[in-house]
Amino acid sequence: MCLGVLWTTDKTRREVKEPHCLHKASSESAVAGAATSLLPYKCTMENWTYSPALQSQREALLREVSEVGKVMLADGAKAVDVVEFVVAELENHDDFNAGKGGAVNEAGGHELEAAIVDGSTGSYGAVACVENVKNPIKAARSVLECDSLCFLVGDSADRFARERGLDMVDNKHFTTAKRLEHLKSWKAGELVQAENLGTVGAIALDVYGNLAAGGSTGGNTCKPLGRIGDTAIIGAGLIADSNVAVACSGHGEAILQANVSATVCHHVAAGIPLKNAIELAIKKVSNLSDGMPCAILAMDHRGRVSSQSTGRIFSTATSSSHAPTRAHMLQTEVAILDQHIVYQDGQLCAGLTRYPSMPGQVTIELRNDVKICDLSLNGMTQLFTSISKILNVMKSATGTSVCGLVTDGGSKATLITYSPRKTNSSVSANQRPTHEKIFELPSSLKATDLVDHSELSLSSNSIDATILWEDEFYAAFVSPSCNIPGECILRPKASTDFVSASPDFEARGLQDLARPVHATIALLKSTLKVKQFRIIMDDSALGTGNLRLIPQLAMDLTIPIPIPTWPIYQAKEGDIAFGNSDANLFSIANVASAKSWEDASTHCLKALRDPWYKAMFVLQDSFYHTCVKFFQTEMSYDYVLSPVTSDCISSPMGLGSDSLPVQIPLYGRNTYLADSMQFTLEYMLRVKDESNGMYYISPSFRGENPDTSHLNQFYHVECELPGDMETGMEVMERFIVSVTTELMRKHSDLIQSIAGDISHISNLLQYVRPPGTRLPVVDFDEAMNICGNDPEAWEYVVEDAPEKGKKLTRKGERAVMAQHGGAVWLTMMNHLSVPFYQAYSDGTKLKARCGDLLMGIGEMGGLGERHQTSQDVEDALLHHQVPLESYRWYMDIREYKEMQTVGWGMGMERFMLRLLGHDDVRDIALIPRLKTGRFLP
């Protein structure tokens, strides 16, 4: 059993992975109980005061409730029973905003609400605006068990509870002195430290594999009479089905408008991992509500628990059959909401800190959880270059002269700007403690190759220390006043003009620090065997360019680490802060295409600096490896090493050709660059007996003019397998689901930063993921009926030769997609409108057993069943007016071995267009090969 309690106040993230539920002896549950407050400053900041004694009491209560629930589940109790019990226990404790201790409304009374969902049946019960039932969650459970009801409100709900024999109390039972004080302060318009405002809730998984969710709340302080929040609404504050259980806490109206729990459920059903599904829902509610707080706790049917919050505090308790009970309170770890983003590129995302210590404070997060201390030299240089840009804009916007940086060496860093403090740096040498007095220097740092500091000229306030590393401009030495073994300081040498040029840390540009920082970290890693370091520059170091590196030692280290700390900054009118339109001052860059391919002469260097192409590289790298994983692991296909030239192209100059071949001179004769190596795949299926299928990923070349949907060189994913057209369509759909799901799992943040809205992805995955569910199929004649009489929706295969048949234009494809929800198979085209190698549908030889998958800008991939016999191929060649001699071998392999096969192909670039919701395929290629210019390298 897992139990978790939510206190929302800023964005933090937590994921607890439990072992899969392999048999009925395992049970899980999670409980969410919360304190959420929203303070008056533009409804975006929440304050909180930490009390160790109070927190210890809360954690003890949560552990106690968790243990009881754990025993209940182990004894075979149903998930819905455990949820009801846990929520009722929290309602009885006046420290939470549910039941006793609930918020006071505008009339000085209490109107409570609660709901519960049984995921095994989908049954749902809820009550709202109740005033006398002692435990609203029990009233909700009674409604759930009533076949004719789902939701009761007000007096009717109280009367129903009384008739069911539930405990009833006077409304004053719920009142506490603390709640009355909150009401008084709220009405006076004071900025109060309004704690414990939020929802309690629970989710559970029992030994039978069933999920349940429940929640209860008193609502907002001074709420209007009759107000109902999200907690009682299925799909908003809670939900449970056979896949996932979700409970939410936070700003009720925001959660209602965003259908938060239903959004999580929708994404999970579409195959998106639980953690990513929660992130997408959090982003949705944040964007719709301008950053109102929301916390989500969810668990899937395998017992995996994940949670995330945009509130400042997130307290959780977990109790599982696999692990001991734990209770803890986590403060904000990630404080960047989409509307606060000020800069992003392929390496990082930066945004205004949701709870700043200083005005204009910025948080940086590297993408894909890359750690700062693990960056290569090029990566470190890029990071410091970006930080330099951000700091310059921060200083300009805030009017301050000094900047600071703090990071634990992981994937995040904090940037601050403030006025420097005056410090006395004229300390005599005999007053300075040496490192030997603090700790014993590791022997590895006393190696003979270390530089003698007496030969080094540091700046005037230098200190006695052992030099670890130096170059012409910088030196790193062991700090003489440190508490952590290996702590060192990096500073410029006095002989350089770094210090004299400017009192600011960025005199030569922060990017100059990348090399010495990288080198010093590498040295300390190798000598101390430590993987991660804090990197700190604060106001006492900024005049001299000092930067401190502090090894991150064992987690149980009790020695305090010297880090600059400040109280939460109290925002004032006019400050640069989230929710303030002045935040636009920070906009530096977005992940968007600069279309540098328009000038071939400059593209090479521009692409190196363009965040768009860095993002394309990350996505294309993952695409390649995910494709290989799909074909090898899921399909057990064989890979074909395919050449890039051919004397026999698959799109010959005949009727039905869908591309122009690219002919080149080679070895004294003319040949073709591969437009597709489908023929090679067909050949290899006859080489290896009993192959499940063949595939390759390789460049293909086309001769038509490039445009928004065509490239002269693209990367082709093709496969050929035994079977008919329907078999091939099923495999292609599985491929799309598998690859899309994996890319979303790895890069959901990056994809959303480019695409903005990713509903097209989740909608597609949800539609095709359930077993037996397929995309809609429309034959060509049906498609023509959809296009009607629009002359721009179709054209003749051969102009002025209607007897040769018709084909759809891009406009026609879009009309068919719109009719069928954006993704559809177009099949049974006129045979003369497709290449000769597609099989005939019947003896009339008018239609082809092939299909185009229409998605995004139009055709995303093509598929076709092949001719089975040599005679079929010969008939098709004559039908399409293609000379027989070039394809004699194609007939011969069928004489050798007749096979019923089907194949499909898809361009990587068009797949990316659909994934990213983009509209120009020319933006996808990092190294273009276009007829419009000579691109290098």
HELIX and SHEET records of a PDB file:
HELIX    1   1 PRO A   52  ALA A   74  1                                  23    
HELIX    2   2 ALA A   79  GLU A   91  1                                  13    
HELIX    3   3 PRO A  136  LEU A  144  1                                   9    
HELIX    4   4 ASP A  155  GLU A  163  1                                   9    
HELIX    5   5 ASN A  171  PHE A  174  5                                   4    
HELIX    6   6 ALA A  177  LYS A  187  1                                  11    
HELIX    7   7 GLY A  252  ALA A  258  1                                   7    
HELIX    8   8 VAL A  260  ALA A  269  1                                  10    
HELIX    9   9 LEU A  274  SER A  289  1                                  16    
HELIX   10  10 ASP A  338  HIS A  340  5                                   3    
HELIX   11  11 ARG A  367  ASP A  369  5                                   3    
HELIX   12  12 ILE A  372  ASP A  374  5                                   3    
HELIX   13  13 LEU A  377  THR A  398  1                                  22    
HELIX   14  14 ALA A  429  GLN A  431  5                                   3    
HELIX   15  15 HIS A  435  ILE A  438  1                                   4    
HELIX   16  16 SER A  443  LYS A  446  5                                   4    
HELIX   17  17 HIS A  453  GLU A  455  5                                   3    
HELIX   18  18 PHE A  498  ALA A  501  1                                   4    
HELIX   19  19 LEU A  510  LEU A  513  5                                   4    
HELIX   20  20 ALA A  514  LEU A  528  1                                  15    
HELIX   21  21 SER A  581  PHE A  586  5                                   6    
HELIX   22  22 SER A  596  GLU A  598  5                                   3    
HELIX   23  23 ALA A  600  ARG A  609  1                                  10    
HELIX   24  24 PRO A  611  LYS A  629  1                                  19    
HELIX   25  25 PHE A  630  GLU A  634  3                                   5    
HELIX   26  26 GLN A  678  VAL A  687  1                                  10    
HELIX   27  27 MET A  725  ALA A  755  1                                  31    
HELIX   28  28 SER A  759  VAL A  768  1                                  10    
HELIX   29  29 PHE A  780  CYS A  787  1                                   8    
HELIX   30  30 PRO A  802  LYS A  804  5                                   3    
HELIX   31  31 ARG A  810  GLN A  819  1                                  10    
HELIX   32  32 HIS A  831  SER A  833  5                                   3    
HELIX   33  33 SER A  870  HIS A  879  1                                  10    
HELIX   34  34 GLU A  885  TYR A  887  5                                   3    
HELIX   35  35 ARG A  888  TYR A  896  1                                   9    
HELIX   36  36 MET A  908  LEU A  916  1                                   9    
HELIX   37  37 VAL A  921  ASP A  923  5                                   3    
SHEET    1   A 5 LYS A  11  VAL A  16  0                                        
SHEET    2   A 5 VAL A 305  THR A 310 -1                                        
SHEET    3   A 5 CYS A 294  ASP A 300 -1                                        
SHEET    4   A 5 VAL A 244  GLY A 250 -1                                        
SHEET    5   A 5 LEU A 238  ALA A 240 -1                                        
SHEET    1   B 8 PHE A 151  VAL A 153  0                                        
SHEET    2   B 8 SER A 123  VAL A 130  1                                        
SHEET    3   B 8 LEU A 112  ASP A 118 -1                                        
SHEET    4   B 8 LEU A 211  THR A 217 -1                                        
SHEET    5   B 8 VAL A 200  LEU A 205 -1                                        
SHEET    6   B 8 GLU A  28  GLY A  33 -1                                        
SHEET    7   B 8 ILE A 313  SER A 320 -1                                        
SHEET    8   B 8 ALA A 323  GLN A 331 -1                                        
SHEET    1   C10 ILE A 341  GLN A 344  0                                        
SHEET    2   C10 LEU A 348  LEU A 352 -1                                        
SHEET    3   C10 VAL A 362  LEU A 366 -1                                        
SHEET    4   C10 LYS A 412  TYR A 418 -1                                        
SHEET    5   C10 VAL A 402  THR A 407 -1                                        
SHEET    6   C10 PHE A 533  MET A 537 -1                                        
SHEET    7   C10 LEU A 547  PRO A 551 -1                                        
SHEET    8   C10 CYS A 488  PRO A 492 -1                                        
SHEET    9   C10 TYR A 474  VAL A 478 -1                                        
SHEET   10   C10 ILE A 467  GLU A 470 -1                                        
SHEET    1   D 8 ASP A 638  TYR A 639  0                                        
SHEET    2   D 8 MET A 694  PHE A 701  1                                        
SHEET    3   D 8 GLN A 713  PRO A 722 -1                                        
SHEET    4   D 8 THR A 901  GLY A 907 -1                                        
SHEET    5   D 8 GLY A 858  GLU A 865 -1                                        
SHEET    6   D 8 CYS A 850  MET A 855 -1                                        
SHEET    7   D 8 ALA A 823  THR A 827 -1                                        
SHEET    8   D 8 VAL A 777  ASP A 779  1                                        
SHEET    1   E 3 THR A 645  SER A 646  0                                        
SHEET    2   E 3 ARG A 669  LEU A 673 -1                                        
SHEET    3   E 3 VAL A 662  LEU A 666 -1                                        
SHEET    1   F 2 TRP A 794  TYR A 796  0                                        
SHEET    2   F 2 LYS A 806  LEU A 808 -1                                        
END                                                                             
